[in-house]
Amino acid sequence: MTQQNQIEVKRFDSREDYDAFTALNYSGSKSLLISPQHYLWAMGNKKDSPAMKLGRAIHGKILEPEVYSSTFAIVPKVDKRTKEGKETWAKLEAELVGKELLSDQEAEVVNLTCTKVLQIMEKNEIQFEETEVRYAVPYQGIWLKASFDAVGSDGYIYDIKTTDDASQDGFLRSVRTFKYNLQAFFYQVVFFMVHGINAKGFRFIVVEKESPGVAIYELGDLAMEFAQMDFVQAVEQYKEANETGKWKNFDDKPMVVDFKG
């Protein structure tokens, strides 16, 4: 715990401590923009998936190689549809208890993705000063928290995204779907609260998992204007729900929806 700009700043050394700390984060903000009730549901129904495991492995190998080595284990391909395959897999799980298991194919994707990211970083002379940095800060009577993939020596915040389409059009579709612009704005607010200065900007390193595409993107002014509006709305929703104890759902009265002119 440190003091910065006369506010209390919490820094978390482990992902577990970060996850356990109650605060509004980027992913929670997305749910709040649907409704506060959706936020409560999302917080209580967190599920893992093969895609999420692969994402953790890719981030780990790039950002924390030592943690990756101690956390993940590569296992041979096993046909779990057969009795023999099920028994072999159960034995592997018992031998490697406590580790996340990657198939040969998954490990190949991780290695290829990591190589592409490191190559584009080298080409653009990008160096990370800090990786996997996690903070919580007080903001307008609530706590915000953010987990940064990396902070570069160039003053930018960096986030690594895996995708099937890293083209400009493909990434813009992802921005709209997952509100990546909100993430960029949210993280820059937390960065300012921690350091008392603005980050130079927020960059996404976007890499295709299997095909060759990799690109670095920043978001333009219009995307960030929409992000600011979403951020303000999410903070207000969160504050109101915490103060009143009422986590609202959709309006239960009949509503009219229409196309925008």
C-alpha positions in Angstrom: 0.0 0.0 0.0 1.3 3.4 -0.9 0.2 7.0 -0.8 0.0 8.9 -4.1 -1.4 12.4 -4.4 -2.8 12.1 -0.9 -5.1 9.2 -1.8 -4.8 5.6 -0.7 -3.5 3.3 -3.5 -3.6 -0.4 -3.2 -1.2 -2.6 -5.3 -1.8 -6.3 -5.4 1.0 -8.8 -5.8 -1.2 -11.7 -6.6 -4.2 -12.2 -8.9 -6.1 -13.9 -6.1 -5.8 -10.8 -3.8 -6.8 -8.6 -6.6 -9.9 -10.7 -7.5 -10.9 -10.8 -3.8 -10.9 -7.0 -3.4 -14.4 -5.6 -4.0 -14.3 -2.7 -6.5 -15.7 -1.7 -9.9 -13.5 -2.9 -12.8 -13.8 -2.8 -16.5 -15.6 -6.1 -17.0 -18.1 -5.2 -14.2 -18.7 -1.8 -15.9 -19.8 -3.6 -19.1 -22.4 -5.6 -17.1 -23.6 -2.4 -15.3 -24.3 -0.8 -18.6 -26.9 -3.5 -19.2 -28.3 -3.2 -15.7 -27.1 -3.4 -12.1 -28.9 -6.7 -11.8 -26.8 -8.1 -14.6 -23.7 -6.9 -12.8 -24.7 -8.9 -9.7 -25.4 -11.9 -11.8 -22.1 -11.7 -13.6 -20.1 -11.3 -10.4 -21.8 -14.5 -9.0 -21.6 -16.6 -12.1 -18.0 -16.4 -13.3 -17.1 -19.4 -15.5 -13.9 -20.6 -17.0 -13.7 -21.7 -20.6 -11.0 -23.2 -23.0 -10.7 -19.8 -24.6 -10.0 -18.1 -21.3 -7.4 -20.7 -20.4 -5.7 -20.2 -23.7 -5.7 -16.4 -23.1 -4.2 -16.9 -19.6 -1.5 -19.1 -21.1 -0.7 -16.6 -23.9 -0.6 -13.7 -21.5 1.5 -15.7 -19.0 4.1 -16.7 -21.6 4.5 -13.1 -22.9 4.2 -11.2 -19.6 5.3 -13.6 -16.9 7.4 -16.5 -18.4 8.4 -17.9 -15.0 4.8 -18.0 -13.8 3.8 -19.6 -17.1 6.3 -22.3 -16.7 5.2 -23.1 -13.1 1.5 -22.8 -13.9 1.0 -24.7 -17.2 2.0 -28.1 -18.3 1.9 -29.5 -21.9 0.4 -32.9 -22.3 0.1 -35.2 -25.4 -3.0 -35.4 -27.4 -5.5 -37.8 -25.7 -8.8 -39.1 -27.2 -11.0 -38.6 -24.2 -13.9 -40.3 -26.0 -12.4 -43.7 -25.5 -12.0 -45.6 -22.2 -8.3 -45.8 -22.6 -8.1 -42.1 -23.3 -10.2 -41.2 -20.3 -7.9 -43.3 -18.1 -4.8 -41.7 -19.6 -6.2 -38.2 -19.1 -7.2 -38.9 -15.5 -3.7 -40.1 -14.8 -2.2 -37.0 -16.3 -4.5 -34.8 -14.2 -3.4 -36.7 -11.1 0.3 -36.4 -11.9 0.1 -32.7 -12.7 -2.4 -31.6 -10.0 -2.4 -27.9 -9.5 -1.3 -27.1 -13.0 -3.4 -26.0 -16.0 -3.1 -28.5 -18.8 -2.4 -27.5 -22.4 -2.6 -29.9 -25.4 0.2 -30.0 -27.9 -2.0 -28.0 -30.3 -2.8 -25.4 -27.6 0.8 -25.0 -26.7 1.7 -24.5 -30.4 -0.9 -21.7 -30.6 0.6 -20.1 -27.4 4.1 -20.3 -28.9 3.1 -18.9 -32.3 1.1 -16.1 -30.7 3.9 -15.2 -28.3 6.4 -15.1 -31.2 4.2 -12.7 -33.3 3.7 -10.4 -30.3 7.5 -10.2 -29.5 8.3 -9.6 -33.2 6.0 -6.7 -33.6 7.2 -5.2 -30.3 10.8 -5.5 -31.5 9.9 -3.9 -34.8 8.3 -0.9 -33.0 11.0 -0.7 -30.3 8.4 -1.4 -27.6 9.7 -2.4 -24.2 7.7 -3.2 -21.1 8.8 -1.6 -17.9 6.2 -3.4 -15.8 3.9 -6.3 -16.5 0.8 -7.7 -14.8 0.4 -4.6 -12.6 -2.8 -4.5 -10.4 -4.1 -1.5 -8.6 -7.2 -0.3 -6.7 -7.9 3.4 -6.1 -10.7 5.4 -4.5 -12.8 7.4 -7.0 -15.8 9.6 -6.1 -16.7 7.5 -3.1 -16.2 4.1 -4.6 -13.2 1.9 -5.4 -12.0 1.2 -8.9 -9.5 -1.5 -9.8 -7.6 -2.4 -12.9 -5.1 -5.1 -13.9 -2.7 -3.8 -16.5 -1.1 -6.2 -18.9 1.9 -3.9 -19.3 3.2 -0.3 -19.0 5.8 0.5 -21.6 9.0 2.6 -21.3 7.3 4.9 -23.9 4.6 5.9 -21.4 1.8 3.8 -23.0 -0.4 1.3 -21.3 -0.5 -1.9 -23.4 -3.1 -4.6 -23.5 -2.8 -7.9 -25.5 -5.8 -9.2 -27.2 -6.2 -12.5 -29.1 -8.7 -12.7 -31.9 -9.7 -14.5 -35.1 -9.5 -11.2 -37.1 -6.9 -8.6 -36.4 -7.7 -6.4 -39.4 -8.9 -2.8 -38.7 -12.5 -3.7 -39.5 -12.3 -6.9 -37.4 -10.8 -5.1 -34.4 -13.5 -2.3 -34.6 -16.1 -5.0 -34.5 -14.5 -6.3 -31.4 -14.3 -2.8 -29.9 -18.0 -2.4 -30.3 -18.9 -5.9 -29.1 -16.6 -6.0 -26.0 -16.4 -2.2 -25.4 -12.6 -2.1 -25.5 -12.8 1.7 -25.7 -14.3 1.6 -22.2 -11.4 -0.5 -21.0 -8.9 2.0 -22.5 -10.6 4.9 -20.8 -11.1 3.1 -17.5 -7.4 2.0 -17.2 -6.2 5.5 -18.0 -8.3 6.9 -15.2 -6.8 4.4 -12.8 -3.3 5.1 -14.1 -3.8 8.8 -13.4 -5.2 8.2 -9.9 -2.1 6.1 -9.1 0.6 8.2 -10.7 -0.8 11.7 -10.8 0.1 12.0 -14.5 -1.7 10.9 -17.7 -0.4 7.9 -19.6 0.7 8.8 -23.0 -2.1 6.6 -24.4 -3.5 3.1 -24.5 -2.5 0.6 -27.1 -3.9 -2.8 -28.0 -1.5 -5.4 -29.4 -4.0 -7.5 -31.3 -2.9 -11.0 -32.5 -4.6 -13.7 -34.4 -4.4 -17.0 -32.6 -3.7 -19.2 -35.6 -3.6 -17.1 -38.8 -0.6 -14.7 -39.3 -2.2 -11.3 -38.5 -0.9 -9.1 -35.7 -1.3 -5.3 -35.3 -1.1 -2.5 -32.8 -4.1 -0.1 -32.5 -5.0 3.1 -30.6 -8.5 4.3 -30.5 -9.6 7.6 -32.0 -11.3 10.6 -30.3 -14.9 9.5 -31.1 -14.4 6.0 -29.6 -13.0 7.6 -26.5 -15.8 10.1 -26.2 -18.3 7.2 -26.1 -16.1 5.4 -23.6 -16.2 8.4 -21.3 -20.0 8.5 -21.4 -20.1 4.8 -20.6 -17.6 5.2 -17.8 -19.6 8.0 -16.2 -22.8 6.0 -16.5 -21.2 2.8 -15.0 -19.8 4.7 -12.0 -23.1 6.4 -11.3 -25.0 3.1 -11.5 -22.5 1.4 -9.2 -22.6 4.3 -6.7 -26.4 4.4 -6.6 -26.7 0.6 -6.2 -24.2 0.5 -3.4 -25.8 3.4 -1.6 -29.4 2.2 -1.9 -28.9 -1.5 -1.9 -31.1 -1.7 -5.0 -29.7 -3.4 -8.0 -32.2 -2.6 -10.7 -33.1 -4.8 -13.6 -34.9 -3.7 -16.8 -38.0 -1.7 -16.6 -40.9 -4.1 -15.9 -43.4 -2.0 -17.8 -44.1 -2.4 -21.5 -41.6 -0.5 -23.6 -41.3 0.6 -27.2 -38.1 0.0 -29.2 -37.5 1.3 -32.7 -34.7 1.8 -35.2 -32.6 4.8 -34.9 -33.2 7.4 -37.7 
